Amino acid sequence: MIPVPNLYPKGFISWLGEELVRKTCFWWRFFQSFAPR
């Protein structure tokens, strides 16, 4: 985990985390659908 400097409000950090999780899940599913079984 990279330490995040306390420059941003907590709301922004939590939003960024949610976006990151959402995109990660999306791309994971995206690549899994193309992965050979």
Backbone as a chain_set.jsonl record, in Angstrom:
{"seq": "MIPVPNLYPKGFISWLGEELVRKTCFWWRFFQSFAPR", "coords": {"N": [[0.841, -1.2, 0.0], [0.638, 2.138, -0.921], [1.528, 4.95, 0.92], [-0.785, 7.535, 1.33], [-0.54, 10.949, 0.897], [-1.84, 13.433, 3.108], [-3.533, 15.252, 1.571], [-5.908, 15.402, 0.282], [-9.474, 15.602, 0.769], [-11.279, 13.252, 2.837], [-13.533, 12.225, 1.598], [-12.943, 12.333, -1.115], [-10.887, 10.471, -1.304], [-12.211, 8.103, -0.549], [-14.057, 7.984, -2.606], [-12.343, 7.703, -4.783], [-11.264, 5.221, -4.173], [-13.552, 3.617, -4.381], [-14.112, 3.931, -7.113], [-11.797, 2.779, -8.168], [-12.041, 0.12, -7.296], [-14.401, -0.551, -8.595], [-13.687, -0.298, -11.312], [-11.619, -2.152, -11.416], [-12.993, -4.545, -10.907], [-14.642, -4.559, -13.134], [-12.811, -4.699, -15.313], [-11.554, -7.082, -14.634], [-13.617, -8.978, -14.927], [-14.04, -8.534, -17.598], [-11.648, -9.417, -18.828], [-11.668, -12.045, -17.935], [-13.775, -13.111, -19.308], [-12.722, -13.425, -21.788], [-10.735, -15.202, -21.37], [-9.29, -18.337, -22.061], [-10.901, -21.354, -21.261]], "CA": [[0.0, 0.0, 0.0], [1.382, 3.394, -0.957], [0.95, 5.935, 1.844], [-1.367, 8.673, 0.637], [-0.385, 12.204, 1.625], [-3.131, 13.923, 3.571], [-3.805, 16.474, 0.826], [-7.265, 15.373, -0.231], [-10.514, 15.264, 1.746], [-11.538, 11.813, 2.935], [-14.561, 11.869, 0.633], [-12.303, 12.101, -2.404], [-10.143, 9.21, -1.206], [-13.156, 6.986, -0.569], [-14.615, 7.932, -3.958], [-11.296, 7.161, -5.636], [-11.202, 3.798, -3.862], [-14.719, 2.968, -4.969], [-13.915, 3.92, -8.56], [-10.74, 1.815, -8.455], [-12.62, -1.218, -7.107], [-15.395, -0.775, -9.641], [-12.987, -0.506, -12.577], [-10.883, -3.407, -11.32], [-13.962, -5.63, -11.071], [-15.103, -4.54, -14.515], [-11.77, -5.216, -16.206], [-11.314, -8.483, -14.296], [-14.66, -9.739, -15.593], [-13.832, -8.357, -19.03], [-10.569, -10.316, -19.265], [-12.05, -13.427, -17.644], [-14.691, -13.58, -20.348], [-11.919, -13.786, -22.958], [-9.74, -16.203, -20.994], [-9.634, -19.709, -22.464], [-11.198, -22.229, -20.128]], "C": [[0.877, 1.251, 0.0], [0.737, 4.381, 0.012], [0.454, 7.159, 1.082], [-1.167, 9.927, 1.468], [-1.748, 12.797, 1.95], [-3.469, 15.254, 2.903], [-5.256, 16.567, 0.398], [-8.256, 15.12, 0.896], [-10.816, 13.771, 1.717], [-12.579, 11.367, 1.915], [-13.967, 11.545, -0.719], [-11.571, 10.771, -2.404], [-11.099, 8.019, -1.285], [-13.784, 6.834, -1.949], [-13.614, 7.303, -4.917], [-11.185, 5.653, -5.422], [-12.357, 3.034, -4.486], [-14.571, 2.863, -6.478], [-12.894, 2.856, -8.945], [-11.276, 0.387, -8.348], [-13.575, -1.545, -8.245], [-14.715, -1.102, -10.96], [-12.225, -1.826, -12.569], [-11.82, -4.589, -11.533], [-14.413, -5.727, -12.519], [-14.067, -5.16, -15.444], [-11.456, -6.672, -15.922], [-12.332, -9.361, -14.999], [-14.461, -9.707, -17.104], [-12.784, -9.337, -19.545], [-10.926, -11.776, -19.016], [-12.947, -13.977, -18.743], [-13.926, -14.004, -21.607], [-10.899, -14.879, -22.65], [-10.188, -17.595, -21.445], [-9.855, -20.585, -21.239], [-10.375, -23.506, -20.214]], "O": [[1.763, 1.389, 0.843], [-0.468, 4.625, -0.063], [1.187, 7.745, 0.285], [-1.58, 9.971, 2.627], [-2.692, 12.678, 1.169], [-3.668, 16.262, 3.581], [-5.782, 17.658, 0.176], [-7.904, 14.48, 1.887], [-10.63, 13.11, 0.695], [-12.511, 10.242, 1.419], [-14.406, 10.616, -1.397], [-11.624, 10.027, -3.383], [-10.836, 7.049, -1.996], [-14.018, 5.72, -2.417], [-13.976, 6.479, -5.757], [-11.031, 4.896, -6.381], [-12.177, 1.952, -5.045], [-14.871, 1.82, -7.06], [-13.084, 2.123, -9.915], [-10.999, -0.452, -9.205], [-13.568, -2.649, -8.789], [-15.096, -2.047, -11.65], [-12.182, -2.535, -13.574], [-11.484, -5.527, -12.256], [-14.551, -6.82, -13.068], [-14.385, -6.029, -16.256], [-11.13, -7.427, -16.837], [-11.971, -10.372, -15.602], [-14.679, -10.699, -17.798], [-12.987, -10.004, -20.559], [-10.536, -12.652, -19.789], [-12.888, -15.163, -19.07], [-14.403, -14.825, -22.39], [-10.271, -15.42, -23.56], [-11.338, -17.981, -21.231], [-9.071, -20.548, -20.292], [-10.486, -24.371, -19.346]]}, "num_chains": 1, "name": "protein.A"}
